[in-house]
Amino acid sequence: MSQNVDADSLAADLMVSIKLLVRRVRQLQTGDELTLPETAALARLDREGPATASALARMEQISPQSMGATIAALQSRGLITRKPDPGDGRRVLLSPTAA
């Protein structure tokens, strides 16, 4: 039982620390840097290859609307491209650029 209490306490402390870290990272960002969601999405595409926006949202565990904003920001910076899926012309695949 004491192990569960210790694990619960540790998990709570870790959550507080993570929130503080995220807040601090956001404070340090300048307008030119990628946001955390942009960095995560770009890294995922780089590691796993082309994906649809909905698949990327599922992998990153965020809403499709949030992923749409993330994709728009990455595309406006020239960091990703959109191409039709060769297997299904209705779908669009996102890929990182060489930039």
N, C-alpha and C positions, 0 to 999 in steps of 0.2 A: 504494500500500500504506500509506503514512503517513497518508493521509486516512482509511482504514478504522480504523487504530489510534486516531487522534484522535477519530473519531466514536464508537468503542467506549468510549474513556475518558470522553468527554463524556457519553455515555448513562449510564455507571456513576455518574459524579458527580451527574448530574441525579436518578437514582433515590435516591441517598443524601439529597440535598437535599429531595426530595419526602417521603420518609419522616420526616425531621426536622420538616418543616413540618406534616404531618398530626399527628404526636405533639404538637407545640406547640399546634395548634388545639384538640385534644382536651383538653389541660391547661387551656386558657383557658375552655372551655365551662362554663357553670353548668347546673344541672339544668333550667332553663326553656328553654334554647335547643334548636333542632333539631339533630340529628346531621347529619353530612355525607351519609349515604345518604337521610335524610328530606328534606333540602334539595334534593338532586339529583332525587329522585323527584317532589317537588312542582313543581320548576321544569320538569321534562320534561312533566308533565301540563298545566301552564300554557301551555307553548309549543306542544305538539302536540295538545292536546285529550284527550278521554276515551280510556282504554285499559284492557284487561284486566290483571289482576295478572301473568299469565304474559308478556304482551307487554311490560309495563313492566320486568319482570325481565330479559328478553332485551335490551331497549334499554339498560338500565343495566349489563348484563353481570354480574349477580349471580344467586345461586341463587334459585329460587322460595321456598324456606324463609326466606331472608334478606329477600326482598321482602315476604313475609307479615308478618314482624315489623315492618318499616318501615311497611307499610300500616296495621297495627293501631295503631301509635303515632300516625300522622297522623290516623286516624279518631277516636281517643280525644281528640285535641286539637280536633276539629271542623274540621280543615283539608281533608278530602276526604269525598266522599259515594260511596256504592255504589248503582247503579241497574241494573235489568235491561237488557240489550241489546235494543233494539226489534227487531232483525233476528234474534236468537237468544236466546230466553228462558232458555236454560241458562247463558248467559254473563253476567257482571257487569262493568259498566263503572265505572271510577273517574274521578272528576272533582274538580278543586279547588273549594272553597267560596269564598264572597266574603270570608271571614274573613282 
